[in-house]
Amino acid sequence: MIDSHCHLDAAEFDEDRDAVHARALKHGVKGIVVPAVERASFGAVSALCRDYACCYPAYGIHPLFIARAEENDLQVLREVLTSASYTKQPPVAIGEIGLDHFMPQYDGAKQLFYFTEQLNIAKHLELPVILHVRKAIDEVLRELRKYKVVGGIAHAFNGSRQQADEFIKLGFKLGFGGAMTWDRALRIRELARTLPLESIVLETDSPDIPPEWLGDKGRNEPGELPRIAAVLANLRNITQAEVERVTTSNVRTALRLEYTGF
């Protein structure tokens, strides 16, 4: 299996990162996509993906980190995506990027500037994007129609069926993870049950969005992915093996992992 979204570089894993990685492998998670969130994390993500052979980097400026971003960070991002020292572990996407209109007093103009600039980079380099879309799905879709990137993943999807269909038309897969495992998540579970399986990828967003069995305050980790797959299998009344096979193939397609030696 491939965890399509995991912040294994996060400080929450500093004390036991080796053990977390080992548990993931033990539970059959053979690939972990690690998206950076700001310029300051580019080096840590790159080093982590050198240290752990199953990890694959993405680089971007997250909308919740733009308050401390500078325009020069965009040039640094371009250099990271193309420099030989970083392409030894080829970036599989630009991400995590997008818009977030959930937090109070968000700077919509600044978010939009960094999002569209990174879409331009993705389009120029023909790289997929990993999208953050919280409370801003229609706005993200609007920009994707303008910039026409090669596709990617809408991470932690929590929109309507109509919005899901629009992402799919634009060549995107939709990320489902811990939120889907909660009985209270009626809309997410209905989407997970009824969307084409070929449009779904699985993720943990570790250390965040814990599944139901870890509780609201639990620390998520990539080794939980098989149990998340089991929930999806139960929702769709198919085998877990089928879920794992198709969703893994979907990650490969979305992030073109077949071209990176994965």
C-alpha positions, 0 to 999 in steps of 0.5 A, spaced: 500 500 500 501 507 499 500 512 504 498 518 499 499 523 504 503 523 511 507 528 514 512 524 517 517 529 518 513 532 523 515 534 530 510 529 533 515 523 530 521 526 532 522 521 538 520 514 535 520 516 527 524 509 526 519 505 529 513 509 526 517 507 519 518 500 521 511 499 523 508 501 517 513 496 513 510 491 518 503 492 516 504 492 508 505 500 507 511 500 502 510 507 500 509 514 503 508 520 500 511 526 504 509 533 502 512 539 505 509 545 507 513 551 507 520 553 505 523 551 512 521 544 511 524 542 504 530 540 507 527 536 512 523 532 507 528 531 502 533 528 508 527 524 510 526 521 503 533 519 503 534 516 509 527 512 508 527 508 501 520 508 501 518 515 502 517 520 496 517 527 497 513 533 494 514 540 495 510 546 496 507 552 500 501 550 504 496 555 505 496 555 513 504 557 512 503 563 508 503 568 513 511 567 514 512 566 506 516 570 502 516 571 494 523 568 494 520 562 497 517 561 490 524 561 486 527 556 492 521 552 490 523 552 483 530 550 484 528 545 489 524 541 484 529 542 478 536 541 482 540 535 482 541 534 489 533 534 490 532 530 484 536 524 486 529 523 490 525 525 485 519 530 487 512 526 485 508 532 486 508 540 488 504 540 495 501 541 499 498 547 496 491 550 496 486 554 499 484 554 506 478 558 508 476 555 515 481 559 519 478 565 522 481 572 519 485 568 513 488 572 508 485 570 502 489 574 497 495 572 499 493 565 499 491 565 492 497 569 490 501 563 493 496 558 490 496 560 483 504 561 483 505 554 485 500 552 480 504 556 474 510 552 476 506 545 476 504 547 469 511 549 467 514 543 470 508 538 468 508 536 475 502 533 479 499 537 485 497 535 492 491 540 494 489 542 500 482 544 499 478 546 506 472 550 506 475 552 499 473 547 494 469 551 489 475 556 489 480 551 488 476 548 482 476 555 479 483 556 479 484 549 476 480 550 470 484 556 469 491 553 470 490 546 467 495 542 471 496 535 469 492 532 475 494 530 482 490 529 489 485 533 492 487 531 499 482 530 505 476 531 501 470 533 504 465 536 499 459 534 495 458 529 490 458 534 484 464 537 487 467 530 487 465 529 480 468 536 478 475 534 480 475 527 477 473 531 470 480 535 471 484 528 472 484 528 480 484 523 485 480 524 492 484 522 498 480 519 504 483 517 510 481 517 518 475 522 517 472 516 513 472 511 519 468 515 524 460 513 524 458 521 524 462 522 518 456 521 514 457 525 507 464 522 507 462 515 508 457 516 503 462 519 498 467 513 499 461 508 498 459 511 492 464 514 488 468 510 483 473 506 486 478 508 481 477 515 483 479 514 491 486 514 494 487 512 501 491 517 506 493 518 513 495 525 513 499 523 519 500 525 525 493 528 524 486 526 522 486 520 527 481 514 525 476 512 530 479 507 534 485 512 536 480 517 538 480 525 537 486 526 540 490 520 538 496 521 533 495 518 527 501 514 523 502 510 516 501 503 519 494 505 520 492 505 513 490 497 512 485 498 517 483 505 514 482 500 507 478 495 511 473 500 513 473 502 505 472 495 504 466 494 509 463 501 506 463 498 499 462 491 501 468 488 497 474 485 499 480 489 503 485 486 498 481 489 492 481 496 495 488 496 497 490 493 489 485 499 486 487 505 491 495 503 490 494 503 483 490 510 483 496 513 487 501 511 482 497 514 476 495 520 480 503 521 482 506 518 476 510 513 480 511 508 475 515 513 472 520 514 478 522 507 479 517 506 485 
